[in-house]
């Protein structure tokens, strides 16, 4: 029988987090992943949950309070990844439900997220669970 649980991320999840991120094309060292897990774990504005199937990490969601001067407080989904071999098992929905619960506990009015233009399967998933696309935009970055 499959046991599925969701809990807060821990340092010993770093290798799994790194591997899941790599499935989406993000190459990041385990040392850097550990450092970010520590920082996220100590933040009051961030939360990261992992989903485990039989004690093995199969997905994660990283969320952050999103407070601006022009709209009510929401959370921002910064990352949602489900192992490519475990998709279509409702794991993404389970993690999004955990995120929505955290949002409500933090007096947020909703959830926002960005999804890459090419991630059509993700777009279908978000629509299926009740999210709408309210705008298209470009993302700019400057690396130092």
C-alpha beads as a LAMMPS data file, in Angstrom:
LAMMPS data file: protein, C-alpha beads

144 atoms
143 bonds

1 atom types
1 bond types

-500.0 500.0 xlo xhi
-500.0 500.0 ylo yhi
-500.0 500.0 zlo zhi

Masses

1 110.0

Atoms # bond

1 1 1 0.000 0.000 0.000
2 1 1 1.265 3.463 -0.899
3 1 1 1.681 5.943 1.949
4 1 1 1.668 9.580 0.890
5 1 1 2.442 12.442 3.261
6 1 1 3.205 16.145 2.966
7 1 1 5.602 17.798 5.399
8 1 1 7.946 20.762 5.625
9 1 1 11.201 20.472 3.724
10 1 1 14.289 19.315 5.653
11 1 1 18.009 19.520 4.911
12 1 1 18.155 15.796 4.192
13 1 1 15.714 16.377 1.296
14 1 1 18.357 18.400 -0.576
15 1 1 19.425 15.667 -2.991
16 1 1 15.825 14.942 -3.945
17 1 1 15.047 18.654 -4.347
18 1 1 18.098 19.054 -6.554
19 1 1 17.086 16.077 -8.743
20 1 1 13.488 17.269 -9.086
21 1 1 14.625 20.763 -10.070
22 1 1 16.950 19.260 -12.667
23 1 1 13.935 17.567 -14.296
24 1 1 12.727 21.088 -15.147
25 1 1 16.139 22.141 -16.436
26 1 1 17.435 23.920 -13.326
27 1 1 20.980 22.835 -12.546
28 1 1 21.943 23.832 -9.021
29 1 1 24.489 22.236 -6.692
30 1 1 23.431 20.321 -3.619
31 1 1 25.502 22.681 -1.459
32 1 1 23.552 25.664 -2.813
33 1 1 20.288 23.745 -2.391
34 1 1 21.124 23.048 1.264
35 1 1 21.920 26.722 1.837
36 1 1 18.577 27.753 0.312
37 1 1 16.640 25.165 2.341
38 1 1 18.213 26.590 5.498
39 1 1 17.290 30.139 4.506
40 1 1 13.730 29.202 3.522
41 1 1 13.282 27.230 6.747
42 1 1 14.284 30.273 8.806
43 1 1 12.029 32.681 6.904
44 1 1 8.581 33.719 8.125
45 1 1 7.598 34.651 4.561
46 1 1 8.555 31.383 2.850
47 1 1 7.339 27.807 3.096
48 1 1 8.462 24.695 1.283
49 1 1 6.558 21.421 1.478
50 1 1 7.672 18.061 0.149
51 1 1 5.395 15.208 -0.822
52 1 1 6.633 11.766 0.063
53 1 1 5.465 8.454 -1.343
54 1 1 6.660 5.581 0.853
55 1 1 9.297 7.854 2.446
56 1 1 10.690 8.988 -0.931
57 1 1 10.370 12.637 -2.014
58 1 1 8.249 12.763 -5.171
59 1 1 7.534 16.495 -5.327
60 1 1 7.867 19.867 -3.680
61 1 1 6.223 23.268 -3.611
62 1 1 7.943 26.498 -2.578
63 1 1 5.632 29.375 -1.686
64 1 1 6.177 32.900 -0.418
65 1 1 4.007 35.678 0.927
66 1 1 3.460 38.244 -1.813
67 1 1 2.774 41.664 -0.336
68 1 1 2.517 44.682 -2.624
69 1 1 1.187 48.213 -2.402
70 1 1 -1.367 47.675 -5.160
71 1 1 -3.284 44.492 -4.243
72 1 1 -4.327 42.390 -1.238
73 1 1 -1.821 39.950 0.244
74 1 1 -1.546 36.621 -1.600
75 1 1 1.020 33.865 -1.776
76 1 1 3.258 33.363 -4.769
77 1 1 4.119 29.835 -5.913
78 1 1 7.817 30.032 -6.677
79 1 1 8.216 26.384 -7.599
80 1 1 6.083 23.269 -7.979
81 1 1 7.701 20.065 -9.202
82 1 1 6.397 16.508 -9.303
83 1 1 8.730 13.689 -10.313
84 1 1 8.156 12.967 -13.985
85 1 1 7.511 9.297 -13.144
86 1 1 4.789 10.193 -10.618
87 1 1 2.639 12.672 -12.473
88 1 1 -1.125 12.151 -12.896
89 1 1 -1.434 10.866 -9.304
90 1 1 -2.949 14.092 -7.878
91 1 1 0.338 14.948 -6.150
92 1 1 0.408 18.419 -7.683
93 1 1 -3.140 19.023 -6.492
94 1 1 -2.216 17.822 -2.996
95 1 1 0.723 20.240 -2.807
96 1 1 -1.376 23.117 -4.169
97 1 1 -4.014 22.338 -1.514
98 1 1 -1.291 22.540 1.157
99 1 1 -0.195 25.893 -0.290
100 1 1 -3.756 27.232 -0.286
101 1 1 -4.179 26.129 3.332
102 1 1 -0.961 27.966 4.301
103 1 1 -2.231 31.040 2.437
104 1 1 -5.470 31.032 4.437
105 1 1 -3.563 30.545 7.704
106 1 1 -1.532 33.652 6.787
107 1 1 -4.626 35.765 6.016
108 1 1 -4.015 35.825 2.274
109 1 1 -6.764 36.406 -0.258
110 1 1 -5.461 34.025 -2.903
111 1 1 -2.602 32.382 -4.749
112 1 1 -0.642 33.659 -7.733
113 1 1 1.919 31.894 -9.852
114 1 1 3.881 32.166 -13.060
115 1 1 4.313 29.290 -15.471
116 1 1 6.722 29.248 -18.383
117 1 1 5.191 29.777 -21.799
118 1 1 6.313 26.344 -23.028
119 1 1 4.921 24.394 -20.043
120 1 1 1.588 23.611 -21.648
121 1 1 0.946 20.533 -19.493
122 1 1 1.360 22.670 -16.381
123 1 1 -1.073 25.237 -17.786
124 1 1 -3.696 22.514 -18.281
125 1 1 -3.124 21.338 -14.703
126 1 1 -3.578 24.826 -13.224
127 1 1 -6.753 25.414 -15.217
128 1 1 -8.093 22.025 -14.119
129 1 1 -7.719 22.977 -10.437
130 1 1 -9.444 26.337 -10.837
131 1 1 -6.727 28.832 -11.765
132 1 1 -7.133 31.352 -14.559
133 1 1 -4.522 33.106 -16.651
134 1 1 -5.099 36.819 -16.115
135 1 1 -2.164 38.202 -18.134
136 1 1 0.898 37.351 -20.180
137 1 1 4.162 39.089 -19.459
138 1 1 7.906 38.982 -19.977
139 1 1 10.292 38.138 -17.176
140 1 1 13.509 40.153 -16.958
141 1 1 16.547 39.301 -14.869
142 1 1 19.998 40.754 -14.275
143 1 1 22.599 38.395 -12.799
144 1 1 25.500 39.809 -10.799

Bonds

1 1 1 2
2 1 2 3
3 1 3 4
4 1 4 5
5 1 5 6
6 1 6 7
7 1 7 8
8 1 8 9
9 1 9 10
10 1 10 11
11 1 11 12
12 1 12 13
13 1 13 14
14 1 14 15
15 1 15 16
16 1 16 17
17 1 17 18
18 1 18 19
19 1 19 20
20 1 20 21
21 1 21 22
22 1 22 23
23 1 23 24
24 1 24 25
25 1 25 26
26 1 26 27
27 1 27 28
28 1 28 29
29 1 29 30
30 1 30 31
31 1 31 32
32 1 32 33
33 1 33 34
34 1 34 35
35 1 35 36
36 1 36 37
37 1 37 38
38 1 38 39
39 1 39 40
40 1 40 41
41 1 41 42
42 1 42 43
43 1 43 44
44 1 44 45
45 1 45 46
46 1 46 47
47 1 47 48
48 1 48 49
49 1 49 50
50 1 50 51
51 1 51 52
52 1 52 53
53 1 53 54
54 1 54 55
55 1 55 56
56 1 56 57
57 1 57 58
58 1 58 59
59 1 59 60
60 1 60 61
61 1 61 62
62 1 62 63
63 1 63 64
64 1 64 65
65 1 65 66
66 1 66 67
67 1 67 68
68 1 68 69
69 1 69 70
70 1 70 71
71 1 71 72
72 1 72 73
73 1 73 74
74 1 74 75
75 1 75 76
76 1 76 77
77 1 77 78
78 1 78 79
79 1 79 80
80 1 80 81
81 1 81 82
82 1 82 83
83 1 83 84
84 1 84 85
85 1 85 86
86 1 86 87
87 1 87 88
88 1 88 89
89 1 89 90
90 1 90 91
91 1 91 92
92 1 92 93
93 1 93 94
94 1 94 95
95 1 95 96
96 1 96 97
97 1 97 98
98 1 98 99
99 1 99 100
100 1 100 101
101 1 101 102
102 1 102 103
103 1 103 104
104 1 104 105
105 1 105 106
106 1 106 107
107 1 107 108
108 1 108 109
109 1 109 110
110 1 110 111
111 1 111 112
112 1 112 113
113 1 113 114
114 1 114 115
115 1 115 116
116 1 116 117
117 1 117 118
118 1 118 119
119 1 119 120
120 1 120 121
121 1 121 122
122 1 122 123
123 1 123 124
124 1 124 125
125 1 125 126
126 1 126 127
127 1 127 128
128 1 128 129
129 1 129 130
130 1 130 131
131 1 131 132
132 1 132 133
133 1 133 134
134 1 134 135
135 1 135 136
136 1 136 137
137 1 137 138
138 1 138 139
139 1 139 140
140 1 140 141
141 1 141 142
142 1 142 143
143 1 143 144
